[in-house]
Structure formats: C-alpha cells, structure tokens
C-alpha cells in the first residue's frame, strides 16, 4: 500500500533539521536578539521617563518656591511703597493744613480790622445819622 522509503524519510528529516537550524541561526536568533534589545530599550526609556518626571517635579517645586518668594518680596515692596506714599501724602496734607491755617488767620485778622474800621466809621457818622433821623422825624 504505502511505500515508505526510509532513505527518503531520513533525508527529508535531515533537510528539515538543516532548514530549522539555518532558520534558527539566520532568522530566529537575530529576531529574538532584536526583541530583547527592544525590550531593554523600552525599559531604559521608561526609567529615563520616570527620572525625568522626578526632575520635572523637583523643578516644579523649585519654581513654586521661587514664585512664593517673589510674591513675598512683592508684598514687602508694595508695603514699603505704600508707607512711603502715605508719608509723602501726610507731609503734603500737613503743609496744606498749615498753609490754610495761615491764610485763615490772616483772613480773620483782616476781617477783624475791617469790622473795627467799619464800627469806627459808623460811630463817627452817628451824629450825622442822629441829625438826619431828627430831621426826618420832625418833617413827619
């Protein structure tokens, strides 16, 4: 029925093993080596990414510290500028108040002099008013 030739079977087996050995040395070994290298490369890239993440976190914390210090310095500078501006404004206000007080006292003195002069002139003119009043009364 089936004629199996042992030489042909043996030669097919040997050719199969030779092809398998050749494929192993030319294809599978370099392919596995490339896959291992790629896995190592991916692993090292992940480790580098983690270290970069740690570096970024450190830099972010440092940047936040710098921003906090800058905000504190800005607050101090703003407070100093406010206090200095307040001092300047207070000095200008005091100067204006003293100037107004001086002008007010001068005005008051002038008003007192004018009212005294008016009183004196009215007192001096009082006899004339009395005479004109008597003349008006007598004419009625």
C-alpha positions, 0 to 999 in steps of 0.5 A: 500500500504505502511505500515508505522509503526510509532513505527518503524519510531520513533525508527529508528529516535531515533537510528539515533539521538543516532548514530549522537550524539555518532558520534558527541561526539566520532568522530566529536568533537575530529576531529574538536578539532584536526583541530583547534589545527592544525590550531593554530599550523600552525599559531604559526609556521608561526609567529615563521617563520616570527620572525625568518626571522626578526632575520635572517635579523637583523643578516644579517645586523649585519654581513654586518656591521661587514664585512664593518668594517673589510674591513675598518680596512683592508684598514687602515692596508694595508695603514699603511703597505704600508707607512711603506714599502715605508719608509723602501724602501726610507731609503734603496734607500737613503743609496744606493744613498749615498753609490754610491755617495761615491764610485763615488767620490772616483772613480773620485778622483782616476781617477783624480790622475791617469790622473795627474800621467799619464800627469806627466809621459808623460811630463817627457818622452817628451824629450825622445819622442822629441829625438826619433821623431828627430831621426826618422825624420832625418833617413827619 
